[in-house]
Amino acid sequence: MSIIKTIINKTCHSAVVIHKEQITPSTYHVRIKINGNSFKNYIPGQQLRIFVGIENIISLNDLVRTYSIWNYDEFRNEADLAICTFSNGQGAKWVKNLEPGNIIYFRGPEGKFTINPDADNHLFFGDISSLAHLYELNRHTGLSKTASGIVYSSSKTHYFDDIYPKRNFGFITASDNITDDIIAEITWNGIPKGNTTVYIAGETAFCVTLHNYFKKEHNFSAKQIKTKPFWHPDKKGLE
Ligand SMILES: Cc1cc2nc3c(=O)[nH]c(=O)nc-3n(C[C@H](O)[C@H](O)[C@H](O)COP(=O)(O)OP(=O)(O)OC[C@H]3O[C@@H](n4cnc5c(N)ncnc54)[C@H](O)[C@@H]3O)c2cc1C
């Protein structure tokens, strides 16, 4: 066993894969049973840093990837993940080869792309790699709050329903300028009156454009716009 693998085994949290299912041509649903109490302070909207490259460590760039917690069942100490393969990178290869019974190692849960509890309305925007994260936020807005969302992809076949559906999100087939299409949709539907927070995730350029749109066109404050780039073209393993 390599030194790096030994250190990871000794210092990181672990879980056992108890279910794996391909739910769309590009996404796998993975359920893990967590060993220990690493999730005791879990906040919906956090993510794991999973060691996807420890079986054959060639490059540190391909060692760790970030995946959101789609759902956490605290009574069973089990978590669901939705892992996409659009990238064809190390994480995509790892999930294709993953099998029930495998042990996975991770850091976290961690992250601040979580619900703003002060908001009365929540709007979610992202791509398919952020869909599970947005679903988890959507389920934790609080009963009295309003929420809606729009996600996009090159084909509707990539879209999947939430694990415990609460509210549906709208879907847009990606064009050359997806942000214009989403802004047109927002203009058509209007922004809810009152205290609204928007959550924007996915590709960096998409996040930046929508962030600026809400800031400049709707005078949203920094606190009302939560943005989290999930991936950037030609960059591996964006955190
Ligand atoms: C906070 C956070 C939460 C995340 N949660 C999830 C999640 O729940 N599920 C999930 O599937 N992903 C999630 N991601 C995104 C995931 O970490 C990246 O897509 C990661 O790059 C995948 O690793 P990889 O080894 O497969 O590809 P990499 O080796 O990292 O990338 C290979 C190539 O593919 C490109 N690429 C990466 N992602 C995509 C994509 N989605 N579409 C098109 N091209 C891409 C890269 O730019 C690069 O050129 C999350 C990211 C962050 C920051």
PDBQT file of the ligand as one rigid body, heavy atoms in Angstrom, charges set to zero:
ROOT
HETATM    1  C1  LIG A 301     -19.469  22.205  -4.203  1.00  0.00    +0.000 C 
HETATM    2  C2  LIG A 301     -19.497  21.247  -5.390  1.00  0.00    +0.000 A 
HETATM    3  C3  LIG A 301     -20.436  20.228  -5.419  1.00  0.00    +0.000 A 
HETATM    4  C4  LIG A 301     -20.490  19.357  -6.507  1.00  0.00    +0.000 A 
HETATM    5  N1  LIG A 301     -21.446  18.383  -6.525  1.00  0.00    +0.000 NA
HETATM    6  C5  LIG A 301     -21.525  17.545  -7.578  1.00  0.00    +0.000 A 
HETATM    7  C6  LIG A 301     -22.499  16.501  -7.604  1.00  0.00    +0.000 A 
HETATM    8  O1  LIG A 301     -23.280  16.316  -6.661  1.00  0.00    +0.000 OA
HETATM    9  N2  LIG A 301     -22.531  15.701  -8.694  1.00  0.00    +0.000 N 
HETATM   10  C7  LIG A 301     -21.665  15.873  -9.751  1.00  0.00    +0.000 A 
HETATM   11  O2  LIG A 301     -21.758  15.119 -10.713  1.00  0.00    +0.000 OA
HETATM   12  N3  LIG A 301     -20.747  16.844  -9.751  1.00  0.00    +0.000 NA
HETATM   13  C8  LIG A 301     -20.656  17.672  -8.689  1.00  0.00    +0.000 A 
HETATM   14  N4  LIG A 301     -19.699  18.646  -8.669  1.00  0.00    +0.000 N 
HETATM   15  C9  LIG A 301     -18.874  18.838  -9.856  1.00  0.00    +0.000 C 
HETATM   16  C10 LIG A 301     -17.736  17.848  -9.924  1.00  0.00    +0.000 C 
HETATM   17  O3  LIG A 301     -16.927  17.972  -8.766  1.00  0.00    +0.000 OA
HETATM   18  C11 LIG A 301     -16.914  18.178 -11.179  1.00  0.00    +0.000 C 
HETATM   19  O4  LIG A 301     -17.733  17.981 -12.320  1.00  0.00    +0.000 OA
HETATM   20  C12 LIG A 301     -15.638  17.391 -11.317  1.00  0.00    +0.000 C 
HETATM   21  O5  LIG A 301     -14.814  18.097 -12.213  1.00  0.00    +0.000 OA
HETATM   22  C13 LIG A 301     -15.833  15.990 -11.834  1.00  0.00    +0.000 C 
HETATM   23  O6  LIG A 301     -14.590  15.325 -11.771  1.00  0.00    +0.000 OA
HETATM   24  P1  LIG A 301     -14.064  14.384 -12.935  1.00  0.00    +0.000 P 
HETATM   25  O7  LIG A 301     -12.832  13.744 -12.408  1.00  0.00    +0.000 OA
HETATM   26  O8  LIG A 301     -15.157  13.499 -13.435  1.00  0.00    +0.000 OA
HETATM   27  O9  LIG A 301     -13.669  15.386 -14.101  1.00  0.00    +0.000 OA
HETATM   28  P2  LIG A 301     -12.358  16.339 -14.118  1.00  0.00    +0.000 P 
HETATM   29  O10 LIG A 301     -11.118  15.513 -14.300  1.00  0.00    +0.000 OA
HETATM   30  O11 LIG A 301     -12.404  17.230 -12.923  1.00  0.00    +0.000 OA
HETATM   31  O12 LIG A 301     -12.606  17.193 -15.428  1.00  0.00    +0.000 OA
HETATM   32  C14 LIG A 301     -12.333  16.686 -16.721  1.00  0.00    +0.000 C 
HETATM   33  C15 LIG A 301     -12.854  17.677 -17.743  1.00  0.00    +0.000 C 
HETATM   34  O13 LIG A 301     -14.287  17.697 -17.718  1.00  0.00    +0.000 OA
HETATM   35  C16 LIG A 301     -14.765  19.015 -17.542  1.00  0.00    +0.000 C 
HETATM   36  N5  LIG A 301     -15.968  18.930 -16.681  1.00  0.00    +0.000 N 
HETATM   37  C17 LIG A 301     -16.020  18.754 -15.336  1.00  0.00    +0.000 A 
HETATM   38  N6  LIG A 301     -17.302  18.710 -14.924  1.00  0.00    +0.000 NA
HETATM   39  C18 LIG A 301     -18.074  18.858 -16.025  1.00  0.00    +0.000 A 
HETATM   40  C19 LIG A 301     -19.481  18.895 -16.234  1.00  0.00    +0.000 A 
HETATM   41  N7  LIG A 301     -20.370  18.774 -15.212  1.00  0.00    +0.000 N 
HETATM   42  N8  LIG A 301     -19.939  19.028 -17.488  1.00  0.00    +0.000 NA
HETATM   43  C20 LIG A 301     -19.066  19.167 -18.537  1.00  0.00    +0.000 A 
HETATM   44  N9  LIG A 301     -17.706  19.151 -18.397  1.00  0.00    +0.000 NA
HETATM   45  C21 LIG A 301     -17.233  18.993 -17.157  1.00  0.00    +0.000 A 
HETATM   46  C22 LIG A 301     -13.627  19.770 -16.865  1.00  0.00    +0.000 C 
HETATM   47  O14 LIG A 301     -13.682  21.130 -17.152  1.00  0.00    +0.000 OA
HETATM   48  C23 LIG A 301     -12.398  19.125 -17.488  1.00  0.00    +0.000 C 
HETATM   49  O15 LIG A 301     -12.099  19.709 -18.731  1.00  0.00    +0.000 OA
HETATM   50  C24 LIG A 301     -19.591  19.516  -7.589  1.00  0.00    +0.000 A 
HETATM   51  C25 LIG A 301     -18.606  20.512  -7.533  1.00  0.00    +0.000 A 
HETATM   52  C26 LIG A 301     -18.564  21.377  -6.461  1.00  0.00    +0.000 A 
HETATM   53  C27 LIG A 301     -17.534  22.457  -6.424  1.00  0.00    +0.000 C 
ENDROOT
TORSDOF 0
